[in-house]
Amino acid sequence: MSVSMSKKQYLQTIFELSGPKQDLVANKSVAEHLHLTPASISEMATHLRQHGDIEVVPYHGMKLTDQGYETAMKLIRAHRILETFFVIHLKMSLAEAHKSADAFDHDSSFDITNRLDAFLNFPSTNPSGLPIPNQDYQLPPHQFDALSSVHEDDKFVITALADDYELLRFSETLHITINSKWRLSGHLSVDDGFYIQSLDNDQQQIGVTAKIAALIFVKTLPAIEQ
């Protein structure tokens, strides 16, 4: 893995973990997400801070600077456009498309990304429901509520799945798809996760861990739609 690729992956991870308000992200969270040691994260954080990509608040975490945010947006835009192309035109699964996009997005030029965007007729979201930054690196308006915010017996529709390979494999195996409708039917006894039951197939009930629930985005259905 090149230094340049590593830098972009770190910036993308910090962006994704910081949420819509760009909160501070702890070293430990980045390490867990990238499956690296905290020492490795600290070393890269020093490199990113010296190059003006992140701001570090001692003992609290890090966040992107304007420069780092733009770099992250460039990467996310390329990644999600590539995913869209792979799913629509190469008929890849979401997990396959995500993994393949990881191999290309770091080297995708501004021109190639824009040409693909035009070829795809300027999609606003990728196939897993996540918004695609525009050419000015601005995200379209969106609001995501995690499955972890849903209450017992609430019914909801899945609106997006996070850019996470293991999540996408899990969702494909168990047929958790965008626009599918579910009910939160109970809580796991050994985790802060949930049981969810399909409204399309009453026999399908799935246990979802707290970690997975934080990566699945939903919209609670109004009573009239339930």
C-alpha positions as CSV (number, residue, x, y, z in Angstrom):
1,M,0.0,0.0,0.0
2,S,1.4,3.4,-1.0
3,V,1.8,6.3,1.4
4,S,-0.6,8.3,-0.8
5,M,-3.3,5.5,-0.7
6,S,-2.9,5.2,3.0
7,K,-3.4,8.9,3.5
8,K,-6.6,8.9,1.5
9,Q,-8.0,5.9,3.4
10,Y,-7.3,7.5,6.7
11,L,-9.0,10.7,5.6
12,Q,-12.0,8.8,4.3
13,T,-12.3,6.9,7.6
14,I,-12.1,10.0,9.7
15,F,-14.8,11.6,7.6
16,E,-17.1,8.6,7.8
17,L,-16.6,8.2,11.6
18,S,-17.1,11.8,12.4
19,G,-20.7,11.9,11.3
20,P,-22.7,14.8,9.8
21,K,-21.5,17.3,12.4
22,Q,-17.8,16.3,11.8
23,D,-17.3,15.4,15.5
24,L,-13.8,14.5,16.9
25,V,-12.8,10.9,16.2
26,A,-10.7,8.9,18.6
27,N,-7.6,7.1,17.5
28,K,-9.0,3.9,18.8
29,S,-12.1,4.2,16.6
30,V,-9.9,4.7,13.5
31,A,-7.7,1.8,14.5
32,E,-10.7,-0.5,14.9
33,H,-12.2,0.5,11.6
34,L,-9.0,0.0,9.6
35,H,-7.9,-3.1,11.6
36,L,-4.6,-1.4,12.6
37,T,-2.8,-0.7,15.8
38,P,-3.3,2.6,17.7
39,A,0.4,3.2,17.3
40,S,0.1,3.1,13.5
41,I,-2.8,5.5,13.7
42,S,-0.8,7.9,15.9
43,E,2.0,7.9,13.4
44,M,-0.2,8.6,10.4
45,A,-2.1,11.3,12.4
46,T,1.2,13.1,13.0
47,H,1.9,12.9,9.2
48,L,-1.6,14.2,8.4
49,R,-1.4,17.0,10.9
50,Q,2.0,18.2,9.6
51,H,0.6,18.3,6.1
52,G,-2.5,20.3,7.2
53,D,-5.1,17.6,6.6
54,I,-6.3,17.1,10.2
55,E,-6.5,19.0,13.5
56,V,-5.6,16.9,16.6
57,V,-7.1,17.7,20.0
58,P,-4.9,15.9,22.6
59,Y,-6.7,13.2,24.5
60,H,-9.9,13.8,22.6
61,G,-9.3,12.9,18.9
62,M,-9.0,14.4,15.5
63,K,-11.0,16.0,12.8
64,L,-10.5,17.0,9.2
65,T,-9.3,20.5,8.1
66,D,-10.9,22.1,5.1
67,Q,-8.0,20.7,3.0
68,G,-8.5,17.2,4.4
69,Y,-12.2,17.4,3.9
70,E,-11.8,18.2,0.2
71,T,-9.4,15.3,-0.2
72,A,-11.9,13.0,1.5
73,M,-14.7,14.2,-0.7
74,K,-12.7,13.6,-3.9
75,L,-12.1,10.0,-2.8
76,I,-15.7,9.4,-1.7
77,R,-17.0,10.8,-4.9
78,A,-14.8,8.6,-7.0
79,H,-15.5,5.5,-4.9
80,R,-19.3,5.9,-5.0
81,I,-19.4,6.6,-8.8
82,L,-17.2,3.6,-9.4
83,E,-19.5,1.4,-7.2
84,T,-22.5,2.7,-9.2
85,F,-20.8,1.8,-12.5
86,F,-19.8,-1.7,-11.3
87,V,-23.3,-2.6,-10.1
88,I,-25.3,-1.2,-13.0
89,H,-23.0,-2.1,-15.9
90,L,-20.8,-5.0,-14.6
91,K,-23.7,-6.5,-12.6
92,M,-21.5,-6.8,-9.5
93,S,-23.0,-7.3,-6.0
94,L,-22.7,-4.4,-3.6
95,A,-19.9,-6.0,-1.7
96,E,-18.0,-6.9,-4.9
97,A,-18.5,-3.3,-6.2
98,H,-17.3,-1.8,-2.9
99,K,-14.1,-4.0,-2.9
100,S,-13.4,-3.3,-6.5
101,A,-13.9,0.5,-6.1
102,D,-11.4,0.4,-3.2
103,A,-8.8,-0.8,-5.7
104,F,-9.4,2.0,-8.2
105,D,-10.7,5.1,-6.4
106,H,-7.3,6.2,-5.1
107,D,-6.0,6.6,-8.7
108,S,-9.2,7.8,-10.4
109,S,-8.5,11.2,-12.0
110,F,-10.8,14.2,-11.8
111,D,-11.5,13.8,-15.5
112,I,-12.3,10.1,-15.4
113,T,-14.6,10.5,-12.4
114,N,-16.5,13.3,-14.1
115,R,-16.8,11.4,-17.4
116,L,-18.2,8.3,-15.5
117,D,-20.6,10.6,-13.6
118,A,-21.9,12.0,-16.9
119,F,-22.1,8.5,-18.4
120,L,-24.2,7.4,-15.5
121,N,-26.5,10.5,-15.9
122,F,-25.3,12.1,-12.7
123,P,-26.7,9.8,-10.0
124,S,-27.3,11.4,-6.6
125,T,-26.7,8.2,-4.6
126,N,-24.7,5.0,-5.0
127,P,-26.5,1.6,-5.1
128,S,-26.3,1.3,-1.3
129,G,-28.2,4.6,-0.9
130,L,-25.3,6.8,0.1
131,P,-25.1,10.4,-1.4
132,I,-22.5,11.1,-4.0
133,P,-20.6,14.4,-3.7
134,N,-21.0,16.7,-6.8
135,Q,-18.2,18.1,-8.9
136,D,-17.8,20.9,-6.3
137,Y,-17.4,18.2,-3.6
138,Q,-20.7,19.1,-1.9
139,L,-23.0,16.4,-0.6
140,P,-26.6,16.6,-1.7
141,P,-29.1,17.2,1.2
142,H,-29.7,14.0,3.1
143,Q,-30.7,12.8,6.6
144,F,-29.7,9.4,7.9
145,D,-31.0,7.7,11.1
146,A,-29.2,4.6,12.2
147,L,-31.1,1.4,12.9
148,S,-29.8,1.8,16.5
149,S,-32.1,4.8,17.0
150,V,-35.3,2.8,16.3
151,H,-37.6,1.7,19.1
152,E,-39.1,-1.7,19.7
153,D,-42.1,-2.5,17.5
154,D,-41.3,0.4,15.2
155,K,-41.6,-0.3,11.5
156,F,-39.0,1.1,9.1
157,V,-37.6,1.1,5.6
158,I,-33.9,0.7,5.0
159,T,-32.6,3.8,3.1
160,A,-28.9,3.2,3.0
161,L,-26.0,0.9,4.0
162,A,-22.7,2.2,5.1
163,D,-19.5,1.7,2.9
164,D,-18.3,-1.3,4.8
165,Y,-17.4,-4.6,3.1
166,E,-18.4,-6.9,5.9
167,L,-21.8,-5.1,6.3
168,L,-22.5,-5.4,2.6
169,R,-21.7,-9.1,2.6
170,F,-23.9,-9.6,5.7
171,S,-26.8,-7.7,4.1
172,E,-26.6,-9.6,0.9
173,T,-26.5,-13.0,2.7
174,L,-29.6,-12.2,4.7
175,H,-31.4,-10.2,2.0
176,I,-31.3,-6.9,3.8
177,T,-31.8,-4.5,0.9
178,I,-32.4,-0.9,0.2
179,N,-36.2,-0.1,0.4
180,S,-37.0,-3.3,2.2
181,K,-39.4,-2.9,5.2
182,W,-38.8,-4.3,8.6
183,R,-40.0,-4.2,12.2
184,L,-37.8,-4.1,15.3
185,S,-39.1,-7.1,17.1
186,G,-36.8,-7.4,20.1
187,H,-33.4,-7.0,21.7
188,L,-30.4,-9.4,21.7
189,S,-29.7,-10.7,25.2
190,V,-25.9,-10.6,24.9
191,D,-25.4,-7.4,22.9
192,D,-27.0,-4.0,22.5
193,G,-28.3,-5.1,19.2
194,F,-31.7,-6.1,17.9
195,Y,-33.9,-8.6,16.3
196,I,-35.6,-7.3,13.1
197,Q,-38.4,-9.0,11.3
198,S,-39.1,-8.6,7.6
199,L,-42.5,-7.1,6.7
200,D,-42.2,-8.8,3.3
201,N,-41.5,-12.3,4.8
202,D,-42.9,-12.8,8.3
203,Q,-40.7,-15.9,8.8
204,Q,-37.5,-14.0,8.4
205,Q,-36.1,-12.7,11.7
206,I,-32.5,-11.6,12.0
207,G,-30.3,-10.7,14.9
208,V,-28.3,-7.5,14.3
209,T,-25.4,-6.5,16.5
210,A,-25.0,-3.0,17.8
211,K,-22.0,-2.5,15.5
212,I,-24.0,-3.5,12.5
213,A,-27.1,-1.5,13.6
214,A,-25.0,1.6,13.6
215,L,-24.1,1.1,9.9
216,I,-27.7,0.5,8.6
217,F,-29.7,3.6,7.9
218,V,-33.4,3.7,8.1
219,K,-36.6,5.8,7.9
220,T,-39.3,5.1,10.4
221,L,-42.6,4.4,8.7
222,P,-45.6,6.6,9.6
223,A,-48.5,4.8,11.1
224,I,-50.5,5.0,7.9
225,E,-47.8,3.1,6.0
226,Q,-47.4,0.5,8.7
